[in-house]
């Protein structure tokens, strides 16, 4: 992996965030030297495959795609570093990444677009600000978007996820049947792949690294995807260890159960804040 492929935000005090320009994938977030994100030991960094872990950027498609790769092209193209890491007056560090349409993207999705991704590393928080712009004079396009965050955990069976009670969810492990969540907190003890719909703006995951809590706050991301492949599906992935599933949970803020429809000359903005509590 060439050094130039990686951008590091360093706030001091062993608090850093590392972004691989392949997919603008956040591959590390350390708070006081404690890694918060899971990356598989078998992840491939060949500049072609999506990176297995961290925070892959899903756009413009969630899931299988007739016209291109699963979960779209954003996670497999090289992004531009629009603004190199810069320390703000607050002491926080900011960097901005971007992509726009090119021959490769138009071969799958024939629309002009521009996407900016702004990351701010704070003392115990990581902020994500996303904007998609439609520069066309006459074309409307629609898309899905999702931050496919892999949280590192000591044992997924001990995690609880708040903020899902009463929400409907599409259960992809049961032929996309729709259910309603009756539990106050969601726990994971089997293969789990669910799209929770119209979720509140905040979730808390308990028992992440060092037994702490992780707060997820989201804006303009109406869906929350919960995923763990468990042993059954860990074996199906060449870039994921058979025994790694207990050490990760994906809690993913997105706009996926219905598309964003973007009119000519307009923009869509969404954001997420991760906070170690």
Steps between C-alpha positions, in 0.01 A plus 500: 500500500676815380542763771331755277178293515449585866407825674540535877319746725698534824352691792781419743461285814509187280167595344513444125285416201641332188324514163599287202433694180375173348132556569583778748473210744565592863729210598591608852365723774703501819394685815786515754665225295197269520377380163123542463451344157525140382703416191533135406849351518420361155390833349643557151672832424552458125330822389226291334299306756300687765684504835348253747445712807535853627236725340438422132294765318194352327376705199300517272357151562443294814516124449523313168504721191403406146728763348813471713658363818304424816463811718595727209828648381590755770677241715721376213606823327791720602379822660669839482635671807326832460636652821799349679469450878496837672483589867205722584498769770323249727797263475291259294633379165304514174550350153275495193478228234304505175403311188317604186371318196756365254502245217508212748204620709299599191549149356278376787301806596472760226452817706716798584549533875737633761544353847694653788587323824624710789652335806573676826696323773417626848624385839260210535290547187517453126270718288394416145337763274388387157362700208383370162442758229314457170657751256275397210263749337232241424576155643357382831675204662433276797744316725558312822771598743633332813801508732580129547666540841673196651537554876763303687361314803643243742192274468201589283273279714543747787413813301165671530375748241246764603255708299334224296195415713177529301676544164407282205785311340562302184660168598733396219566167675132415464426583136449873567203445730404818686473484879464745785770513769353423842822511702614808692858411408610285209752224560673275248539125537467375143540603136340846491428718198224753556397837361325690780282776357424852626739457789562778753801728468696327775614147583730384776700177475612361837810291570714623214880530546602493870137453606413856400197631314488638147243765411387535139319818403370539147322761290315433172576129530155349569616136503730299724643173373618240754726226363710213629577208268540250787686176438264393217592789272848583630611185316355632173729807496857455385604833654351430845638253756270213603550590867480881478121547522488527885730804483288724276155646463382712211261778597455697180326836454347525156231607259425162343143378547387782272727691261600865517358677195721793401361763265722694256711766671424378852702338777443236766682519832531243776723458800607267779683545828668210678585562864687282747320545832 
